[in-house]
Amino acid sequence: MAAFWPTADADPSSTGPMVEFARIWRDMPKIVFSRTLERADWNTTVVRDVTVEEIMALKAQPGGDLALGGADLAAAFMRHDLIDEYRLYIHPILIGQGKPLFQVSDAKISLRLTETRTFGNGVVLLRYQRTEASPPE
């Protein structure tokens, strides 16, 4: 991210949406969860562990949604019952291997589809909200 987005809006090969996102990305506060990274630039805070109290304090702040990515981070947020909404982006590519997004669990989380969107490149967004407050096991 930091190798591309800080200057993507100055790159003549960047598309309009890329230029717009680069400007948003640069100014937006970011939190990186890492146990090895010592520091990060571009309005970024490095955090070592997912702490329920800290995440709840972030969620209570005004300013919009918190978004996260990555299977391991999503699993940690799921374990702590910190996810209110799931946004799944389906890309039209079959890879056949990789890390599963959802780890094996006996938990059942009921979801309600709230939005679908198809982008021009074939990517489909499926947005789900939780329908019950019971925490995953």
N, C-alpha and C positions, 0 to 999 in steps of 0.2 A: 504494500500500500504506500509506504513512505517513499519508495523509490520512483513511483509513477505519479500519484495524484497531486502532490504539491505543485508541480509545474505542468500538469496535463492541459490546463487551459491556455498555455502559451504555445503548445505544440500545434503546428498548422494541420497535422493529420487528424487531430481530435475532432470528433463529431460535436454537434451542438449539445446533445445531452451529456457528453463527456465533459465538455467545458463547464456546463452548469453544475454537474456533480463535483468536479474538482474544486470549484469555488465554495460549494456547500461543505465538502469534506474538510477543506483546510480550516474553516472557521469553527466547525462543530467540535465540542469537547468529546474526547474519546477516552475510553478505559481499555487497556490491554491487560488481560489476565495472563501472567507468565511467571514461572518460577525461576527463569534463567535470565530474562531481559533486565538489564540494570536501569535503562532509561529509554525514553522515546521522545521524539520531537513532535511538532505540529499539534499543539494543544492536547497532548496525550498524557494520561496518568497510568503508571504501571501498578497493578495490584497483584498480589501473590495468590490469594485464595478467595473463593466465593464465601462471603460472610453474610448470613441472612439479614442481620441488622443493617449492614451497610447498603445492601441492595434495596431493602425496604425504604431506607432513607432516600436513596436515589429515585425510586419510584414515586415517592411523595413530592418530589420537587416539580415545579411547573416547567413546561418547556417541551413537552412531547413525549413520544414513546422511547423506551429503551429497546435497542435491537442487539441481538447477539448472533454469532455464527460459530460453527464448528461443533462436531459431534461430542467431544469431551466436555466442552463448556456447557452445551445444551444439557447433557446428562447431569452435570453438577447442579444446574438450575432446576432441572426436573426433580432431582432427589430432595431439594429443599423447597419444593412447591412454589417456585418463583415465576412460573410462566403463566400468563393470563391468555395469551394468544399465540397461535402458531401460524407462521407464514412460510409455506413450502413453495419453493420455486423449482418447477420440473423443467429440466433442460432436455432438448431432443437429442440426447447422446446416450448410447448404452456403453458403459465401461466394463462391466462384468466383475469388478473387484473394488476394493476400497473399504473404508471404515463405515459401518452402518450408522445412520443418523440416530436411531433409537436403540439403546442397549436392551438386552434381554431383561425382562422384569415381569413380576406378577401384577403390577399396578394396572388399573384400568382408568383411563382419563377420558371422560365423555366430552365430545367436541361438537360444535354446531358450525356448519359452513356458513360464512358470512360474506364471502366475496370470491369470485373467480375473475381472472383477467388474463387474456392472451396478448402477448407482445408480438411485434412484427417479426422478431427473430425466431418465433416458435416457442419461446419460454412461456410457461403457464404458471400463474400465481394461484395458489389455493390458500385462502385465509380462513382460519378456524378460531373460534373463541371457546373457552371452557364453559361447560354448562353446569358444572357442579363444583363445589368448593372443597370436596374431600381430597386430601393430599395423597400423592402416589405413595405406595408402600416401598 
